[in-house]
Amino acid sequence: MKPWNIYPFGLIVVMGVFFSFMGCTHNIRSSDIPALQTGSPLKGIKPMTFAFKEFSDIRGTDPFWVGKLAAHEHKMDQPVARVVAMAIKKELERNGHICINYSMQAKADFNIEGTVFKYGISMRRVGGFHNELAGNVAVKLTIINTSTEKSVFIKNYSGDSLIEAGGFTAVGEAPLVTLSQAQSAMVKKISIDTELIAFLEK
């Protein structure tokens, strides 16, 4: 009778491993990516109003796409370009500024345009069952002073992250953590950029 007791258990384990590698699509909620909590020189300048134009995504993929880890696809719950714009808005608002949607009638100190050219996660095997997850986020910002259209600030900002993890890391919290760290690194670079601060203070 012993073999019959072991067989069902072994079958369950094999089926579990099989289905875990079959893969499926996982949605990452943008609301789960935390905002920065550190200090920022943006707080030291007078409150300003920023009008955001709709950001564009030139990655050449599904606008929700984040990456494929093993057989598991990962997507955001809303378009990546919108996620990046919201992250920048939150950082400006956290530091005392006002963010509105762009319109011809909008009264703002600055108009902001953005082009997302990197946003994703990837995984590589570094030996045995040891994996590394990498995150990359990058945006080109164009900021226009509305008082004089000739005053324009253009700069690329990027953020990267690398998480070392053993075992199977294509699902669970690891993809979210990796992406969160990369996005936060990018937002922090924007928030502490002395060139940007100087432009806004002119």
C-alpha positions in Angstrom: 0.0 0.0 0.0 2.9 2.4 0.6 3.6 3.2 -3.1 -0.1 4.1 -3.5 0.2 6.6 -0.6 3.3 8.2 -2.1 2.0 8.4 -5.7 -0.8 11.0 -5.2 1.6 13.3 -3.2 4.3 13.0 -5.9 1.7 13.7 -8.6 0.5 16.9 -6.8 4.1 18.2 -6.5 4.9 17.5 -10.1 1.6 19.2 -11.3 2.3 22.2 -9.1 5.8 22.7 -10.6 4.3 22.2 -14.1 1.6 24.8 -13.7 4.0 27.3 -12.1 6.2 27.2 -15.2 3.2 27.3 -17.6 3.0 31.0 -16.8 0.2 33.5 -16.9 -0.2 37.3 -16.9 0.2 39.2 -13.7 -0.9 42.8 -13.2 1.2 45.2 -11.1 -0.9 47.9 -9.4 0.7 51.3 -9.8 -0.8 52.3 -6.4 1.4 49.7 -4.8 4.6 51.6 -5.9 5.4 53.9 -2.9 6.1 57.6 -3.3 9.4 59.1 -2.1 9.7 60.0 1.5 13.1 61.7 1.5 13.7 65.5 1.5 13.9 67.4 -1.7 15.1 70.9 -2.9 11.8 71.1 -4.7 10.3 72.0 -1.4 12.6 75.0 -1.1 11.3 76.9 -4.1 8.0 78.9 -4.2 4.9 76.9 -5.0 4.3 76.7 -8.7 1.6 75.2 -11.0 2.6 72.5 -13.5 0.3 71.6 -16.5 0.9 68.0 -17.6 0.4 67.0 -21.2 -0.2 63.4 -21.8 3.1 61.4 -21.7 4.0 59.3 -24.7 5.5 55.7 -24.7 8.0 55.0 -27.5 9.1 51.5 -26.2 7.4 49.9 -29.1 5.4 47.4 -27.0 2.0 47.0 -25.4 1.5 50.3 -23.4 0.8 48.2 -20.3 3.8 45.9 -20.8 6.5 45.5 -18.1 8.3 42.3 -18.9 8.4 38.5 -19.1 10.0 36.6 -16.3 10.4 32.9 -17.2 6.9 32.1 -18.6 5.2 34.8 -16.6 4.1 38.1 -18.3 3.9 41.2 -16.2 1.8 44.3 -17.0 0.8 47.5 -15.2 -2.8 48.1 -14.3 -2.7 51.2 -16.5 -0.5 52.5 -19.3 3.1 52.9 -18.4 3.3 56.5 -19.7 0.5 57.4 -17.3 2.2 55.6 -14.4 5.4 57.7 -14.9 3.5 60.9 -15.2 1.6 60.2 -12.0 4.8 59.4 -10.1 6.3 62.8 -11.1 3.0 64.6 -10.3 3.0 63.0 -6.8 6.6 64.1 -6.2 5.8 67.7 -7.2 2.6 67.8 -5.1 4.4 66.2 -2.1 6.7 69.2 -2.2 4.0 71.8 -2.2 3.4 72.4 -5.9 0.1 72.2 -7.9 -0.3 69.8 -10.9 -3.1 70.1 -13.4 -4.0 68.6 -16.8 -2.9 70.7 -19.7 -5.4 72.7 -21.8 -5.2 75.8 -23.9 -7.0 77.7 -21.1 -4.9 76.2 -18.3 -3.1 78.8 -16.2 0.2 77.3 -15.2 3.8 78.4 -14.6 5.2 75.4 -16.6 4.0 72.9 -19.1 5.4 69.4 -18.8 5.7 66.8 -21.6 7.2 63.4 -21.2 8.4 60.5 -23.4 8.9 57.1 -21.7 11.6 55.1 -23.5 12.4 52.5 -20.8 10.1 50.8 -18.3 10.5 47.1 -17.5 11.9 44.2 -15.5 14.0 41.3 -16.6 15.5 38.2 -15.0 18.7 36.3 -15.5 20.1 33.2 -14.0 23.5 33.7 -12.3 24.2 30.2 -11.2 22.2 27.2 -10.0 18.8 28.4 -8.8 20.1 31.9 -8.1 18.4 34.6 -10.1 18.8 38.4 -10.4 15.9 40.7 -11.2 16.7 44.0 -13.0 14.5 47.0 -13.3 14.9 50.0 -15.7 12.8 53.1 -16.0 13.7 56.2 -18.1 11.8 59.3 -19.3 12.7 62.3 -21.4 11.2 65.5 -19.9 10.5 68.7 -21.7 9.5 71.6 -19.4 8.4 74.9 -20.9 8.2 78.1 -19.0 4.8 79.5 -20.0 5.9 83.2 -19.5 8.3 82.8 -22.3 8.0 79.9 -24.8 11.7 80.2 -25.6 12.7 79.1 -22.1 12.7 75.3 -22.3 14.4 72.6 -20.2 15.0 69.1 -21.8 16.6 66.3 -20.0 16.6 62.5 -19.7 16.2 60.8 -16.3 16.6 57.1 -15.6 16.5 54.7 -12.6 17.8 51.2 -12.3 17.6 48.4 -9.7 19.0 45.0 -9.2 17.7 42.5 -6.8 19.6 39.3 -6.0 17.3 36.5 -5.1 17.5 32.7 -4.9 15.0 30.4 -6.3 12.0 31.2 -8.5 11.4 35.0 -8.5 9.1 35.4 -11.5 6.1 35.8 -9.3 5.3 37.2 -5.8 6.6 40.5 -4.4 10.0 40.5 -6.2 8.8 42.0 -9.5 6.9 44.8 -7.7 9.9 45.6 -5.5 12.3 45.7 -8.4 10.1 48.0 -10.5 9.4 50.2 -7.4 13.1 50.7 -6.7 13.8 51.6 -10.4 11.0 54.1 -10.6 11.8 55.7 -7.2 15.4 56.1 -8.3 14.3 57.9 -11.4 11.9 60.2 -9.5 14.6 61.0 -6.9 17.0 62.1 -9.7 14.3 64.5 -10.9 13.6 65.7 -7.4 17.2 66.6 -6.5 18.4 67.8 -9.9 20.2 71.1 -9.4 19.9 72.0 -13.1 16.1 71.6 -13.0 15.8 73.5 -9.7 17.8 76.4 -11.2 15.6 76.4 -14.3 12.4 76.5 -12.2 13.8 79.4 -10.0 14.6 81.7 -12.9 
